[in-house]
Amino acid sequence: MPASVDTVNSGRSFTTRERALSLAAVIAASFGVGLAFGIGFPLTSLTLEAWNAPKWVLGLAGAAPSIAVLVMLPFLPAVIGRIGAVPAIAWGCLIAALGFIALSFVSSPAAWIVVRLIMSAGIALPWLVGETWINTVSTDGTRGRVIALYAVAFFSGFAVGPLLLGVLGNGLLPFAAGAAATALAGVPIILARRLAPDLTHDAPIGMSTALRLAPIGMIGGFIGGFAEISYISLLPNVALASGAGEADALRLLTMLSIGGGLLQFPLGWLADKFNKTSISLILAMAFVVASAMLPLALGRPLIAPAVAFVLGGVVLGFYTVGLSIIGEKVTAKDIAAANAAFLVMYQSGAIIGPIAAGTAMTFEPVSGFIITLSALMLISAIALYVLSRPKPSR
């Protein structure tokens, strides 16, 4: 085989240029998917707030995407295996785009939540296929860096969404922007359809089996979910409770996002060069140390942003390293199911972490948050260490 041609996990041969174009397409699409999430969440909260919906309805509407993704993920590998990567992304983007249009005609919270459930189930398809595509086409020597770029693109779209919503204001424009962003996310994939990996397989494995294929990566997904979403959703509240002003609290959230974006590629490079489990354990310890420093840093305007910057890189790093472990350990025929299991763990963490930390904050707004997340991290780190130890030979 010529040196310029490689065989990816799916068994297909790619030239270096074809591989780069294939990966660029799915990374570009991930930005659009992230943008759809970034528009959908604040659009939901602002609309229901304007309707004077009860707070528990706001919470239920905010949880609807995670609920839909968790419910659908066990079934999606079979769908992807039957229709293939490109049709799955196209249909998912279409369902989500139509959902944004439908929301513009909705006038009750109950109907809004139903539409959000349906469109979130649709957007789960390109999210899952994107991760599977990345893991299938990447090589072992570059997988960490490629996944880092994918994660940065996705969460950059997520961050741009609220800013775009602020510019567009009220009316039909936010709904049109959400529909357009979601529909356009499928365009790079359709253009690169000849470079798509073959994800059509018979009889995909079950979710319980998929969880056992790469348990260390699965724990990384759970850690990423609870650490990232807890900090994104509750860091401003922690800062306010410590006496910071609203502008300073939001500035910390901005620094958290910047750190998450800028530090992913270096972490991806480390994941390509060194043992990924060791990196996960180092990230876990860095999380505990940086979290412990946060209460002391909050009263210092120069130190607090630096701590938030580091925390952003660490919390998003679990997603990058965990997903690269999945690609390294799992074969092509099982990769879709394994990525679905990874997202199940991520979403589970995203639900458990904020609920546990938020409950603890009702007693101690700052220390309750720190202690709860540090305890979850230490338990997860112990699990990582135990699973990484060599099995004794019989």
C-alpha positions, 0 to 999 in steps of 0.5 A, a space after each residue: 500500500 502506498 505511504 500516502 494511503 491509510 486504512 481507517 478503522 472502517 477498513 476503507 483506504 484514505 489518502 492524506 488529503 481525503 482524510 483531512 477533507 473528511 475530518 474537516 467536514 464533520 468538524 464544520 458540521 459539529 459547529 452547526 450542531 453546537 450552535 443549534 444547542 446554543 440557540 435552543 437553550 436560552 431561547 427556551 428559558 427566555 420564551 417561557 420566562 416571558 410567558 410567566 411559566 412556573 420555575 419547575 416548568 423552566 427546569 423541565 424544559 431545560 432538561 428536555 434535551 438531555 431526557 430526549 438524548 438519553 431515551 433515544 441513544 440506546 436505539 440510534 446505533 441500530 438506526 445509523 447501522 441501517 441507513 448509514 452516516 450521511 442520511 442519519 445526519 441529514 435526517 437529524 438536522 432536518 428534524 431539528 430544523 423543522 422543530 425550530 420552525 414549529 416552535 415559532 408557532 407554539 403558544 403553550 409551555 406543554 407544546 413547547 416541551 413536546 417539540 423540544 423533545 422531538 427536535 432534541 431526539 433528532 439532533 442526537 443523530 448528528 451528535 452521535 454520528 459526528 463522534 463516531 465519524 471522528 473516531 472512525 476516520 482518525 488515526 491512532 497517532 492523531 486521534 486526540 488532537 482531532 477530537 480536540 478540534 471537534 470538541 472546540 468546534 462543537 462548544 464554540 458553536 454552543 458559546 456563539 448561540 447565546 451571543 447570536 440570540 442577543 443580537 437577533 432579539 425577539 420575533 421570528 429571527 431567532 427561530 429562523 436562525 436556529 432552523 438555518 444553523 441546524 440545516 446548514 450543519 448537514 451541508 458539509 457532510 452532504 458535500 463530503 458524502 463520498 468520504 464518509 466512513 461505512 457505519 452500516 453494520 448488522 446486529 449492533 451490540 446492546 448498550 450494556 455490552 457497549 459500556 464494557 468495551 472501554 470502561 475507562 473512556 465511559 467513566 471519562 464521559 461521566 466525569 466530563 458531564 458532571 464537571 462541565 455542566 455543573 461549572 457552566 450552569 452554577 459557576 456564576 451562582 457560586 461567584 455571586 454567593 461569594 460576594 462578586 458582582 454580576 459582571 465579574 461572575 459572568 466574566 468567570 464563565 467567559 474565562 471558563 469557556 476560553 480555557 476550555 477552547 484554548 487548552 483542548 489541542 495541547 491536551 489532545 497532543 498529550 493524549 496522542 503521545 502519552 497514556 490516556 488513562 494517566 492523563 485522565 487521572 492527572 486531570 482529575 487531580 488538577 480538577 480537585 486542586 483547582 476547585 479547592 483554590 476557587 473559594 480563595 481566588 474568588 476575592 482576587 480579581 487577577 487570580 480568579 479568572 486564571 483559575 477559571 481558565 484552567 478549570 475550563 480546560 480541565 473539565 472539557 479535557 475529560 470529554 476529549 480524552 475519554 472520547 479518544 479512548 473509545 476510538 482507541 479501544 473499540 473496533 469499527 463495527 461497535 464504534 457507534 454503540 460505544 459512542 452512544 454509551 459514552 454519550 449516555 454516561 456524559 448525559 447522566 453526569 450532566 444530570 447528576 452533577 448539577 442536581 447534587 451540587 445545586 442541592 448542596 449549595 442550598 446549605 453552603 453556597 460555595 463550599 457545598 458546590 466545591 465539596 460535592 464536585 470534588 467528592 464525585 471526582 475523587 470517587 471517579 478517579 478511584 474507579 479509573 485507577 482500579 480499572 487501569 491496574 493490570 489484571 492478575 494472570 490466572 
